[in-house]
Amino acid sequence: MSKGLIYGQMMGTTGKFRLQNMEPLLSNIQERLCGIVTRLHEHTKTPDPENLRGAGEDLINLANQVYGPLVEARHKVLFNTLRDAGLGLWARAKDISEREMFSDDDRVYFTEVHDVLKHLCDKIETGEYYKELVKWHEVRQRAVV
């Protein structure tokens, strides 16, 4: 799904973002993120810098594709989380390639990133992430009024 299509589906007739439209976006993010997390887990067991770098690139691409709708929803933290995790994976994999060695510290790093992203997937899948986003949005609306 292209960034434009996601963005177009999330805008109301007034041009203002509708929070309830976050559910389909979060579902899309969750589906794609869980695939990346699964691959990351597999490649952490058998370290291959190219595949680990690919997981980083996939996270960066996902972040870029959902940037517009997340900005419109005033929820750039999810974009930043995905992008920063992707950049970190990519950089660490590049470092491993250059030193031609996968250390225990590398395994711990990739495992921790995996665990955090898996937790995010789980929270989106159960709907807990969306519920907390709605609460945050309500607090923010009250602060504006």
N, C-alpha and C positions, 0 to 999 in steps of 0.2 A: 504494500500500500504506500503510495507516495505521500510526502509531507503535505502537499497541497490538498489531497483528497481527505486526509485526516483533519486538516485544519478546516476545510469547507464543511465537513460534517458536524463540527463542533460549534459553529457560529449560529446564533439565533437570527431571527428575521430583523432584529434591530441592529445586528452587527456586534452585539455584546456576547461575550462568552457565556455559555450556560454550563454550570457546574455539573449537572446531571450527565452531560456529554463526556465527562471524564471517565465514566465506567467503560465505554467501549475502547477508549484510548488506553486505559490501564490494562484492560484485557489483552489488547494487542501487545503492549509492552511486556506483560507477564508471559505471554506465550513465547515471544521471541527471546526474552531474557532467560527463561527456563531452558531453552535449547542451548544458549550460550553457556549457562552454568553447567549443564550436563557435559558439554564438550570440555569445558575447563577442568571439571573433575577427572575426566578420562585422561587428559593430557598431563595433569599434575602427577598421576600415578606413573606414567611413562613419559618423562620430561622430553618434550620436543619443542625447542624454542620457536620454530616456525608456526606450529599449531597454537602455542600459547600466544604468540604475537597476533595470529589470526583472530583469536578470541578477543583480544584487546581491540583490534580493528572493528570487529563486529559490534562491540559495545559502543565505540565511538560513532559508528554509522547509525546505530539505533538512536543514540542521543541526538544526533544531528537531524534525524528524520522526525523526531517528536518535539523538537525545540519550539517551533512556532506555537503549537497548541498549549504547551506547558507555559510559555511566556504569557500567552493570552489568559491562561488560568491563574497567572501570578503564582506559579509553582515551579520556578526554575531549579529548586533544590533537587528534584528528581533528575532533571537534565544534567546538572552538575555532578551528581552521584554517578550516573552512568558514564559520563564523559571522563571524569577523573579516574574511575576504576579502569576504564579502557586505556587511558593514557598510561596509567601505572603498570598495567599488564604488558602493554606494548614496550615500554621502556625497560622493564625488568627482563623481558624475553630478549630484547636487543643486547642488553648487558651480558646475558648468559651466552648468547651467540659469540660475542666478542671474546669472552674469557674461556669459552669452550668447556665449561664445567657447570654442572647443576648441583648446588650445595644444599645442605639441610636448611639453611636460612631461606633459600629460594623456595623449597618445598613448603615451609611454614608460611611464607608470604602468599603463595598461590592458594594454599589451603584456607588461609584467613579471608582472602578476597572471595573465594568460592563460598565460604560460610556466610559472609555478609550478604552477598548477592542471592544466595539460596533463601535466606531469611526474608529478604525483600520480595522474592517471588512468592513465598508462602503467604506473606501478609497481603499481597495484592490478590492472590487466588482466593483467600478466605473472605475477602471484602473488608478486612480490618483496615487496610491502608485507605480505602475510599471513605470509610466511616470517620477516620481521624482527619482526613482532608476536609470533609464537610464541617466537622467541628471547628477546625482551624479557620475555615472560610467564614463561618458564622461569627466567630470572635472578631475576625478582621472587619466584617461588615458593621458590627456594633461599635467598633472603635472609630469608624468613619462617620457614623451618624451623630 
